[in-house]
């Protein structure tokens, strides 16, 4: 029937087979477990296979393959009406235990850290405060508050810190401020900067190096010395072994570990990463809780944020210190955010940055992305009319080919750029983002259409060879020896000196490097890419294409929001009105036990 049925048939007990089938199916959809009180259902075909199965928890727990005791070594684990593959329950357990270890480790050093902060000169603390200009005079009170400074103080005081916020809210600036404090305390601190993909890692280090706060806090030397890692590379990925070099028995050799785009990390990788960190060290997780979750099972970043009933709640002591460094009176954290205590594990460990500096109050991209994530169909509908006065945002409901052609011709800029470094930068000036791979609105078809457009419009642009000149490529497999990782983007070009064709990429210092195409671990054309693959990247101009199929479960507000917020200057959405509206009200819901277990 399918892989889920094959998995179910592995177990000889009839009572477990329907559950095994559903657990396998749920994992493939990104869920960590099966909620047996809410999600035990089959389609018509599946019902015939499983004889109109009716769930029975008592019968389930009697199976020799199911346990409710973590000490038992059985394939399935039942806890709080959630059925797991035991391996995934253990991943959750390891994550919770390690976070608890970080927090317990803070108790021995928190007074010392407060003393250090209290001893800082006023001038240095003031440098940590956000913009003091009057340009935010009309902002709502919550947007004026200096949450970046709150995040910086949290990142210094805590062993485990989460900083969440939408595009342009200052996550990188907050990291710079955290590092300013940490390097002030210890200039030789060992810091690792990582991300799930090579592209995301490159982007965060580039943003950090360009951030003006780095020079203001006099940490230019330390920041320039930082090199980005993928998580696989950080942990010591080895092709000859299923295990990482660094683990619970061999900790990573760093004092501070900063992980960007943490929403992309699945439950297994999250567990393996945290287990590899000494709980006396610091971990800082950055991400956007509203973005897409990982491709694999789990939505750990969002679950951890959701485990706190009210974000940004802090003790009076912490608020007082934050406010002591705030210059503008209206930027001080209000008393509404003070809580004397909380039983929640992550109390004072999650800060949400609220003000977007990329998308201001007048930004159309900011407005539509907010409308999408809040599920406001009526507001999204205001962008449908072609005459709507929204020059940076438009929704084309009939898949106008002329609009695709006009957008695709923007790729001529990198094709006509003779300098390979500049061409590699310009490749990311614009991007077509698709929700799916297959079909008329999928990446394969759209890439072919764009190739036809460019062949007809650009001199000497010829796609008959696999590795044709100026083909943009996306690496789809990791190759540690070549230092290439899933998500890296390059371009096929001749070497001006030898005339040979190479695949060109930018290294971690922004310099071009070349690899013979035959050595590439796997790649695909990337005029268009999936929205999932675009996470961790940003482009000046974006076209988002959604499929016509209204039954597609991928079409969620998180998917649309992620696609739209990759754009800096402009975004075009192509898709029928009813499909776009459906996406705004369909949210990702992934079953896991993290939020309940950690709260």
GIBEL-V136128 format. One record per residue. RES is the residue in three letters. D_LAST is the distance of its C-alpha to the last C-alpha in Angstrom with 1 decimal. Layout:
res->RES d_last->D_LAST
res->RES d_last->D_LAST
This chain:
res->UNK d_last->39.8
res->UNK d_last->37.2
res->UNK d_last->35.0
res->UNK d_last->32.3
res->UNK d_last->35.1
res->UNK d_last->36.5
res->UNK d_last->33.1
res->UNK d_last->33.0
res->UNK d_last->36.6
res->UNK d_last->35.8
res->UNK d_last->34.5
res->UNK d_last->37.4
res->UNK d_last->35.6
res->UNK d_last->35.9
res->UNK d_last->32.8
res->UNK d_last->30.5
res->UNK d_last->32.3
res->UNK d_last->30.9
res->UNK d_last->27.3
res->UNK d_last->28.2
res->UNK d_last->29.8
res->UNK d_last->26.8
res->UNK d_last->24.4
res->UNK d_last->26.9
res->UNK d_last->27.3
res->UNK d_last->23.6
res->UNK d_last->23.4
res->UNK d_last->26.4
res->UNK d_last->24.8
res->UNK d_last->21.8
res->UNK d_last->19.3
res->UNK d_last->17.6
res->UNK d_last->18.0
res->UNK d_last->19.7
res->UNK d_last->18.2
res->UNK d_last->21.0
res->UNK d_last->20.6
res->UNK d_last->21.0
res->UNK d_last->22.6
res->UNK d_last->25.4
res->UNK d_last->28.4
res->UNK d_last->31.6
res->UNK d_last->34.2
res->UNK d_last->37.8
res->UNK d_last->38.9
res->UNK d_last->35.9
res->UNK d_last->36.5
res->UNK d_last->40.1
res->UNK d_last->39.0
res->UNK d_last->36.5
res->UNK d_last->38.8
res->UNK d_last->36.6
res->UNK d_last->33.7
res->UNK d_last->31.7
res->UNK d_last->28.3
res->UNK d_last->28.1
res->UNK d_last->25.1
res->UNK d_last->27.3
res->UNK d_last->29.8
res->UNK d_last->27.2
res->UNK d_last->25.9
res->UNK d_last->29.5
res->UNK d_last->30.1
res->UNK d_last->31.1
res->UNK d_last->29.0
res->UNK d_last->25.6
res->UNK d_last->23.6
res->UNK d_last->20.5
res->UNK d_last->21.1
res->UNK d_last->19.9
res->UNK d_last->23.2
res->UNK d_last->25.3
res->UNK d_last->26.6
res->UNK d_last->26.8
res->UNK d_last->26.5
res->UNK d_last->23.7
res->UNK d_last->20.5
res->UNK d_last->19.1
res->UNK d_last->15.5
res->UNK d_last->14.0
res->UNK d_last->16.9
res->UNK d_last->16.5
res->UNK d_last->19.5
res->UNK d_last->19.4
res->UNK d_last->22.2
res->UNK d_last->21.3
res->UNK d_last->21.7
res->UNK d_last->18.8
res->UNK d_last->16.5
res->UNK d_last->17.7
res->UNK d_last->17.0
res->UNK d_last->13.3
res->UNK d_last->13.4
res->UNK d_last->15.6
res->UNK d_last->13.4
res->UNK d_last->10.3
res->UNK d_last->13.0
res->UNK d_last->14.9
res->UNK d_last->12.3
res->UNK d_last->11.7
res->UNK d_last->15.5
res->UNK d_last->15.9
res->UNK d_last->14.0
res->UNK d_last->15.9
res->UNK d_last->19.0
res->UNK d_last->18.8
res->UNK d_last->19.5
res->UNK d_last->23.1
res->UNK d_last->24.0
res->UNK d_last->22.3
res->UNK d_last->25.4
res->UNK d_last->27.8
res->UNK d_last->26.1
res->UNK d_last->26.3
res->UNK d_last->29.9
res->UNK d_last->30.7
res->UNK d_last->29.4
res->UNK d_last->31.3
res->UNK d_last->34.4
res->UNK d_last->34.6
res->UNK d_last->37.6
res->UNK d_last->37.0
res->UNK d_last->38.7
res->UNK d_last->36.2
res->UNK d_last->33.2
res->UNK d_last->34.9
res->UNK d_last->35.3
res->UNK d_last->31.5
res->UNK d_last->31.5
res->UNK d_last->31.6
res->UNK d_last->34.8
res->UNK d_last->36.8
res->UNK d_last->39.2
res->UNK d_last->39.7
res->UNK d_last->38.9
res->UNK d_last->35.5
res->UNK d_last->37.2
res->UNK d_last->36.5
res->UNK d_last->32.8
res->UNK d_last->30.3
res->UNK d_last->28.9
res->UNK d_last->25.4
res->UNK d_last->27.2
res->UNK d_last->29.4
res->UNK d_last->26.6
res->UNK d_last->26.6
res->UNK d_last->23.2
res->UNK d_last->24.9
res->UNK d_last->25.7
res->UNK d_last->22.2
res->UNK d_last->21.1
res->UNK d_last->23.9
res->UNK d_last->23.1
res->UNK d_last->19.5
res->UNK d_last->20.9
res->UNK d_last->23.3
res->UNK d_last->21.2
res->UNK d_last->18.2
res->UNK d_last->18.4
res->UNK d_last->15.8
res->UNK d_last->16.0
res->UNK d_last->15.3
res->UNK d_last->18.0
res->UNK d_last->18.1
res->UNK d_last->21.1
res->UNK d_last->23.9
res->UNK d_last->27.3
res->UNK d_last->29.2
res->UNK d_last->26.6
res->UNK d_last->27.4
res->UNK d_last->24.9
res->UNK d_last->28.0
res->UNK d_last->29.3
res->UNK d_last->26.1
res->UNK d_last->26.3
res->UNK d_last->29.9
res->UNK d_last->29.0
res->UNK d_last->26.4
res->UNK d_last->29.2
res->UNK d_last->31.7
res->UNK d_last->29.8
res->UNK d_last->29.3
res->UNK d_last->32.9
res->UNK d_last->34.1
res->UNK d_last->32.6
res->UNK d_last->33.8
res->UNK d_last->36.2
res->UNK d_last->36.2
res->UNK d_last->32.5
res->UNK d_last->31.9
res->UNK d_last->29.8
res->UNK d_last->29.0
res->UNK d_last->28.4
res->UNK d_last->27.2
res->UNK d_last->26.4
res->UNK d_last->26.2
res->UNK d_last->29.8
res->UNK d_last->33.0
res->UNK d_last->33.5
res->UNK d_last->30.1
res->UNK d_last->30.8
res->UNK d_last->34.3
res->UNK d_last->33.2
res->UNK d_last->30.7
res->UNK d_last->33.3
res->UNK d_last->36.0
res->UNK d_last->33.9
res->UNK d_last->33.1
res->UNK d_last->36.8
res->UNK d_last->38.0
res->UNK d_last->35.6
res->UNK d_last->37.8
res->UNK d_last->35.2
res->UNK d_last->36.0
res->UNK d_last->39.6
res->UNK d_last->38.8
res->UNK d_last->36.6
res->UNK d_last->39.3
res->UNK d_last->37.2
res->UNK d_last->39.3
res->UNK d_last->40.5
res->UNK d_last->37.1
res->UNK d_last->35.8
res->UNK d_last->38.9
res->UNK d_last->38.5
res->UNK d_last->35.1
res->UNK d_last->35.2
res->UNK d_last->32.6
res->UNK d_last->31.3
res->UNK d_last->29.9
res->UNK d_last->27.0
res->UNK d_last->29.4
res->UNK d_last->32.0
res->UNK d_last->29.8
res->UNK d_last->28.7
res->UNK d_last->32.3
res->UNK d_last->32.8
res->UNK d_last->35.7
res->UNK d_last->37.6
res->UNK d_last->39.0
res->UNK d_last->35.7
res->UNK d_last->32.4
res->UNK d_last->30.7
res->UNK d_last->30.1
res->UNK d_last->32.0
res->UNK d_last->28.9
res->UNK d_last->26.2
res->UNK d_last->24.5
res->UNK d_last->28.1
res->UNK d_last->29.4
res->UNK d_last->27.3
res->UNK d_last->28.1
res->UNK d_last->30.6
res->UNK d_last->28.9
res->UNK d_last->27.5
res->UNK d_last->25.5
res->UNK d_last->24.3
res->UNK d_last->23.8
res->UNK d_last->22.8
res->UNK d_last->23.8
res->UNK d_last->23.1
res->UNK d_last->19.8
res->UNK d_last->19.1
res->UNK d_last->22.0
res->UNK d_last->20.6
res->UNK d_last->19.9
res->UNK d_last->17.5
res->UNK d_last->20.4
res->UNK d_last->21.6
res->UNK d_last->18.3
res->UNK d_last->18.0
res->UNK d_last->21.7
res->UNK d_last->21.5
res->UNK d_last->18.7
res->UNK d_last->20.5
res->UNK d_last->23.7
res->UNK d_last->22.5
res->UNK d_last->23.2
res->UNK d_last->20.0
res->UNK d_last->22.3
res->UNK d_last->23.0
res->UNK d_last->21.4
res->UNK d_last->19.7
res->UNK d_last->19.7
res->UNK d_last->18.5
res->UNK d_last->20.3
res->UNK d_last->20.2
res->UNK d_last->20.2
res->UNK d_last->17.1
res->UNK d_last->19.7
res->UNK d_last->21.9
res->UNK d_last->22.5
res->UNK d_last->20.2
res->UNK d_last->21.8
res->UNK d_last->24.9
res->UNK d_last->23.6
res->UNK d_last->20.6
res->UNK d_last->17.2
res->UNK d_last->15.8
res->UNK d_last->13.6
res->UNK d_last->14.2
res->UNK d_last->13.4
res->UNK d_last->10.2
res->UNK d_last->9.0
res->UNK d_last->10.4
res->UNK d_last->8.9
res->UNK d_last->5.2
res->UNK d_last->6.9
res->UNK d_last->8.6
res->UNK d_last->11.8
res->UNK d_last->13.0
res->UNK d_last->15.6
res->UNK d_last->14.7
res->UNK d_last->16.5
res->UNK d_last->18.1
res->UNK d_last->21.7
res->UNK d_last->23.0
res->UNK d_last->21.6
res->UNK d_last->22.8
res->UNK d_last->26.1
res->UNK d_last->26.7
res->UNK d_last->25.8
res->UNK d_last->28.2
res->UNK d_last->30.8
res->UNK d_last->31.3
res->UNK d_last->31.4
res->UNK d_last->35.0
res->UNK d_last->34.8
res->UNK d_last->34.0
res->UNK d_last->32.4
res->UNK d_last->30.1
res->UNK d_last->28.3
res->UNK d_last->24.7
res->UNK d_last->24.9
res->UNK d_last->23.7
res->UNK d_last->21.5
res->UNK d_last->19.0
res->UNK d_last->19.1
res->UNK d_last->16.4
res->UNK d_last->17.4
res->UNK d_last->14.0
res->UNK d_last->10.3
res->UNK d_last->7.9
res->UNK d_last->5.2
res->UNK d_last->6.2
res->UNK d_last->7.9
res->UNK d_last->9.6
res->UNK d_last->13.2
res->UNK d_last->12.8
res->UNK d_last->13.0
res->UNK d_last->16.4
res->UNK d_last->17.9
res->UNK d_last->21.6
res->UNK d_last->23.2
res->UNK d_last->26.9
res->UNK d_last->28.7
res->UNK d_last->31.9
res->UNK d_last->33.0
res->UNK d_last->32.8
res->UNK d_last->33.9
res->UNK d_last->34.2
res->UNK d_last->37.4
res->UNK d_last->36.2
res->UNK d_last->36.7
res->UNK d_last->34.4
res->UNK d_last->31.7
res->UNK d_last->32.4
res->UNK d_last->32.4
res->UNK d_last->29.3
res->UNK d_last->27.4
res->UNK d_last->29.1
res->UNK d_last->28.1
res->UNK d_last->24.3
res->UNK d_last->24.3
res->UNK d_last->26.4
res->UNK d_last->29.4
res->UNK d_last->32.3
res->UNK d_last->35.0
res->UNK d_last->34.4
res->UNK d_last->34.4
res->UNK d_last->37.6
res->UNK d_last->39.4
res->UNK d_last->39.7
res->UNK d_last->41.7
res->UNK d_last->45.1
res->UNK d_last->47.1
res->UNK d_last->48.5
res->UNK d_last->45.2
res->UNK d_last->45.3
res->UNK d_last->42.4
res->UNK d_last->44.2
res->UNK d_last->41.2
res->UNK d_last->39.5
res->UNK d_last->41.1
res->UNK d_last->40.4
res->UNK d_last->43.3
res->UNK d_last->43.1
res->UNK d_last->46.0
res->UNK d_last->45.4
res->UNK d_last->48.5
res->UNK d_last->50.0
res->UNK d_last->51.6
res->UNK d_last->48.3
res->UNK d_last->47.1
res->UNK d_last->50.5
res->UNK d_last->50.4
res->UNK d_last->46.9
res->UNK d_last->47.9
res->UNK d_last->50.9
res->UNK d_last->48.7
res->UNK d_last->48.4
res->UNK d_last->52.0
res->UNK d_last->50.9
res->UNK d_last->49.6
res->UNK d_last->52.4
res->UNK d_last->55.1
res->UNK d_last->53.5
res->UNK d_last->55.7
res->UNK d_last->53.5
res->UNK d_last->50.9
res->UNK d_last->48.3
res->UNK d_last->48.6
res->UNK d_last->48.6
res->UNK d_last->45.3
res->UNK d_last->43.8
res->UNK d_last->45.4
res->UNK d_last->44.2
res->UNK d_last->40.8
res->UNK d_last->42.3
res->UNK d_last->41.6
res->UNK d_last->39.9
res->UNK d_last->39.8
res->UNK d_last->36.4
res->UNK d_last->36.2
res->UNK d_last->33.4
res->UNK d_last->35.2
res->UNK d_last->37.7
res->UNK d_last->40.2
res->UNK d_last->42.4
res->UNK d_last->44.3
res->UNK d_last->41.2
res->UNK d_last->39.9
res->UNK d_last->40.3
res->UNK d_last->43.2
res->UNK d_last->45.4
res->UNK d_last->44.5
res->UNK d_last->45.3
res->UNK d_last->48.6
res->UNK d_last->49.4
res->UNK d_last->48.8
res->UNK d_last->51.0
res->UNK d_last->53.7
res->UNK d_last->53.4
res->UNK d_last->53.7
res->UNK d_last->56.6
res->UNK d_last->58.5
res->UNK d_last->57.8
res->UNK d_last->57.7
res->UNK d_last->60.8
res->UNK d_last->60.6
res->UNK d_last->57.1
res->UNK d_last->57.6
res->UNK d_last->54.9
res->UNK d_last->57.1
res->UNK d_last->56.0
res->UNK d_last->52.5
res->UNK d_last->52.0
res->UNK d_last->53.9
res->UNK d_last->54.2
res->UNK d_last->51.5
res->UNK d_last->49.1
res->UNK d_last->45.5
res->UNK d_last->43.4
res->UNK d_last->39.7
res->UNK d_last->39.0
res->UNK d_last->37.1
res->UNK d_last->37.0
res->UNK d_last->36.2
res->UNK d_last->39.2
res->UNK d_last->38.5
res->UNK d_last->42.2
res->UNK d_last->43.0
res->UNK d_last->39.8
res->UNK d_last->39.0
res->UNK d_last->35.6
res->UNK d_last->34.3
res->UNK d_last->34.3
res->UNK d_last->37.1
res->UNK d_last->39.8
res->UNK d_last->43.4
res->UNK d_last->46.9
res->UNK d_last->50.0
res->UNK d_last->53.1
res->UNK d_last->56.4
res->UNK d_last->56.8
res->UNK d_last->59.5
res->UNK d_last->61.2
res->UNK d_last->61.4
res->UNK d_last->61.0
res->UNK d_last->58.6
res->UNK d_last->55.5
res->UNK d_last->52.1
res->UNK d_last->48.5
res->UNK d_last->47.4
res->UNK d_last->44.0
res->UNK d_last->42.9
res->UNK d_last->41.9
res->UNK d_last->39.1
res->UNK d_last->41.7
res->UNK d_last->42.7
res->UNK d_last->46.0
res->UNK d_last->47.3
res->UNK d_last->47.6
res->UNK d_last->49.3
res->UNK d_last->48.8
res->UNK d_last->51.3
res->UNK d_last->49.9
res->UNK d_last->50.7
res->UNK d_last->48.2
res->UNK d_last->45.2
res->UNK d_last->42.5
res->UNK d_last->42.0
res->UNK d_last->42.1
res->UNK d_last->42.5
res->UNK d_last->44.0
res->UNK d_last->41.7
res->UNK d_last->43.4
res->UNK d_last->40.6
res->UNK d_last->37.2
res->UNK d_last->34.1
res->UNK d_last->31.4
res->UNK d_last->29.0
res->UNK d_last->31.4
res->UNK d_last->31.7
res->UNK d_last->28.2
res->UNK d_last->28.6
res->UNK d_last->32.1
res->UNK d_last->33.8
res->UNK d_last->37.3
res->UNK d_last->39.7
res->UNK d_last->40.3
res->UNK d_last->38.5
res->UNK d_last->39.5
res->UNK d_last->36.7
res->UNK d_last->38.2
res->UNK d_last->36.4
res->UNK d_last->37.9
res->UNK d_last->39.8
res->UNK d_last->38.1
res->UNK d_last->35.9
res->UNK d_last->34.3
res->UNK d_last->32.8
res->UNK d_last->29.0
res->UNK d_last->28.8
res->UNK d_last->29.7
res->UNK d_last->26.5
res->UNK d_last->25.8
res->UNK d_last->23.9
res->UNK d_last->27.0
res->UNK d_last->29.4
res->UNK d_last->27.4
res->UNK d_last->27.3
res->UNK d_last->31.1
res->UNK d_last->32.1
res->UNK d_last->30.2
res->UNK d_last->32.1
res->UNK d_last->35.1
res->UNK d_last->36.3
res->UNK d_last->39.5
res->UNK d_last->39.8
res->UNK d_last->38.3
res->UNK d_last->40.1
res->UNK d_last->38.3
res->UNK d_last->40.4
res->UNK d_last->39.6
res->UNK d_last->40.6
res->UNK d_last->39.3
res->UNK d_last->37.7
res->UNK d_last->35.9
res->UNK d_last->34.6
res->UNK d_last->33.5
res->UNK d_last->31.8
res->UNK d_last->29.8
res->UNK d_last->28.5
res->UNK d_last->26.9
res->UNK d_last->25.7
res->UNK d_last->22.3
res->UNK d_last->20.7
res->UNK d_last->18.2
res->UNK d_last->17.2
res->UNK d_last->15.7
res->UNK d_last->13.1
res->UNK d_last->10.3
res->UNK d_last->8.3
res->UNK d_last->5.9
res->UNK d_last->5.5
res->UNK d_last->5.8
res->UNK d_last->3.8
res->UNK d_last->0.0
